C-alpha cells in the first residue's frame, strides 16, 4: 500500500473533493445544523437532541431517549415554521426523529 501525505487527502483532485474533505464538510454542516436546531428548542431538551443529517426537506434528529423523542414529536408543528425561517432549513418540511444510544 503506497503511503500518502495528509496534504494529499486535504487537497482537491481534478475538481472533486477527497473522501476526507467530504467527511470534514459533512461534520461541519452537522455541527452548524445542530446549533441552529438547538436554538429553537426549549431549554429542557436542548442537550438531549442533535441533528444527524439533512436530506432534502427532511431533517434527521437523534434524541437521547424515547421520552425526549416524544416531546420533540409533539413540538414538531411549532418548530417547523421557526426552523424554516433559518437559512439552512428554508426547504424543511419534516423532522425524522430517532432514539440513539450515542452520548450527548
PyMOL commands that set and color helices and strands:
alter all, ss='L'
color gray80, all
select helices_A, chain A and resi 6-10+19-39+43-46+66-84+87-89
alter helices_A, ss='H'
color red, helices_A
select strands_A, chain A and resi 49-55+58-63+94-99
alter strands_A, ss='S'
color yellow, strands_A
deselect
rebuild
show_as cartoon
